[in-house]
Amino acid sequence: MAIWSSQSQDGKELTIKIQGRFDFSAHQEFRDAYEETSEPPEQYVVDMKDTTYLDSSALGMLLLLRDHAGGDTANINIVNCNPDVKKILTISNFEQLFGIN
Amino acid sequence: MLVFDAGQDPLKVLIADDNDSDRMILQAFVKKQGHIPINARDGQEAVELFESERPDIVLLDALMPVMDGFEAARVIKGLAGENMIPIIFLTSLQDADSLARCLDVGGDDFLSKPYNRVILQAKITAFNRMRLLHSTVQAQRDQIVLHNEQLMHEQEVAKKVFDNIAHPGCLQASNINYLVSPMAVFNGDVLLAARKPSGGMLVFLGDFTGHGLPAAIGAMPTSEIFYGMALKGFSMQDILKEINNKLKKILPVGVFCCGCMVDISFRKEIAEVWNGGLPDCFMYRAEDRDSEPMPSFHLPLGVLGGISFSAETHLYEMKHGDRIFLWSDGIHEEMDENEVMFGNERLMEVFEENQDPALVFDELQQAVRDFTGSTLQGDDHSIVEIQSVPEDGLIENVSGYAADYKSGPKDWQFTFRLGASSLKSFNPLPLMIHILMEVPGLRAHSGKIYTILSELFNNALEHGVMGLSSELKSSSAGFAEYYQKRQDFLQTLDDCFVEFELDHKPLECGGILKMVVRDSGKGFEYNNKTNVKKAALNKSETYCGRGIPLVKTLCRSVQHSEGGRAVEVVFEWRIEG
């Protein structure tokens, strides 16, 4: 498991990439990825292209990110999900809280 | 906690050498380094001094009278146990075999005579560093063991409290099969089941984020709300809203509960289902062995607060013999030795291959066992199977009330009238049951009274106020249509009412409860012969649906009046025994 984050040049968009299993062991790293930004971004992209699996604590971490990004006004897109990951997000109906594609 | 120190304190150094001058030189050297020398002339003496003085480091000559250095090293290492006492051999032996033997018997290093003082000094310092590291690790390990014991003890106590609160309710009922395998003392899963005052059954399976104590904390209020509200006859929507609000309020962001709640009416043969975040649950029908998925339509509990939460349920027909299966994702995520997950498809295969519905619960477990082989289970996994059975076959809820017939209200009456906006969103039954249960003698009959009131109320609302025909419900398609219509009608209600008139009088050893339910509808021909005939043709169906015959079996009398707009029933109760 590894996490990278990069902020767009204008600072408006923060992209977080998760590689491998996204579970509780990623807790601290995932938090650092969005807390250690120089200026607060307007929108977030969680790139799951290389994410093989996520568990319920990963769902919890996504909720923490949503809370950090303004709760109901948060603008977060989860992108490039593989079918397994997408299924987990769908079962929990997270499309009601995040943009998922 | 023991802190790693730099080794400034003087060390006790045991020196064993049979050569007096060698020993004296070594002693002077050790003293000069700021350490405390302890002298032995042979191996035997070294062992004895080791026991009495407990030195930190041992310098041993290999060849000595009485007991040689090799034997002494073996004994000293044995006495030291798991403490690290570095032994350095100082020997005139040069051959590789002898030097290797120094280490074989338990020595940590060797130095050939004549030794270089700088190197000896460096070795003493290096081994002391290792000794200190070793004791730090040892102390930390002991502390971890202690912490772990403490934690286990705390968890055991907490588990007892937890089990008392999140008790199994009516999980022992003959129509329920369940399996909950904990990964730790607590698992993140919670399984609750209660009989409803109306005779039905409420079952909830929840899976909290994480494991252990954090997961168990949320299960406690969930269980309290579930059992408390189920006993009072609240609807599952009300219970879900309450649990959701409570969890949202008390749990930190990121901790939530995926769950599925099922409300089964054995009499009406329907199941109402709410699934938020659990994998597709299944309705497995006995007749055609068809399995219908009951997917998650909602976010888990504790994610959204207040009005954003949706307690909308889905209705499924559930004939006697049909089974509902609920599970947490643990089953799906069981892995074989190649870390391939069991998954939904394999689960479906179990249903497809099943020949006898009574065996499917065991077959499911067997399939998981066959798949995982000997690997340990990963997540928590819970399965529960609930079968629809005739209600008479189930044992009644044990009443939690103590009976004291002498106190409480005995002669009273009240009228409770609900207008259109109340009828749209308010269920009056829990409130009325609450008042009625103030009469101690009635508590033992709460189930019957709930059934009577709920049948009369539903008839008044659905057939009276809304004018819906229960004939619709005779087919599967009509069944869904009926409840859809009911839902639509409810929102358009205007200028209507349902009124309850309750009257209680005491008897010698019991009482009489008269209940009148009146509605603003058009009424109906309750003496109509054709209606009765039609009812006879439909076997169990009568002019007022299945409810009225049931009420008749529970009451002394049932009388329609006011052109079918009012019904009066008399319920008589006596103290038993």
Chai-1 contact restraints between the chains, C-beta under 6 A:
chainA,res_idxA,chainB,res_idxB,connection_type,confidence,min_distance_angstrom,max_distance_angstrom,comment,restraint_id
A,S56,B,T209,contact,1.0,0.0,6.0,A-B,restraint_1
A,S57,B,T209,contact,1.0,0.0,6.0,A-B,restraint_2
A,S57,B,G210,contact,1.0,0.0,6.0,A-B,restraint_3
A,G60,B,T209,contact,1.0,0.0,6.0,A-B,restraint_4
A,G60,B,G254,contact,1.0,0.0,6.0,A-B,restraint_5
A,G60,B,V255,contact,1.0,0.0,6.0,A-B,restraint_6
A,L63,B,V253,contact,1.0,0.0,6.0,A-B,restraint_7
A,L63,B,G254,contact,1.0,0.0,6.0,A-B,restraint_8
A,L64,B,V253,contact,1.0,0.0,6.0,A-B,restraint_9
A,L64,B,G254,contact,1.0,0.0,6.0,A-B,restraint_10
A,D67,B,V253,contact,1.0,0.0,6.0,A-B,restraint_11
A,I91,B,P279,contact,1.0,0.0,6.0,A-B,restraint_12
A,I91,B,S296,contact,1.0,0.0,6.0,A-B,restraint_13
A,S92,B,G277,contact,1.0,0.0,6.0,A-B,restraint_14
A,S92,B,P300,contact,1.0,0.0,6.0,A-B,restraint_15
A,N93,B,H298,contact,1.0,0.0,6.0,A-B,restraint_16
A,N93,B,L299,contact,1.0,0.0,6.0,A-B,restraint_17
A,Q96,B,L299,contact,1.0,0.0,6.0,A-B,restraint_18
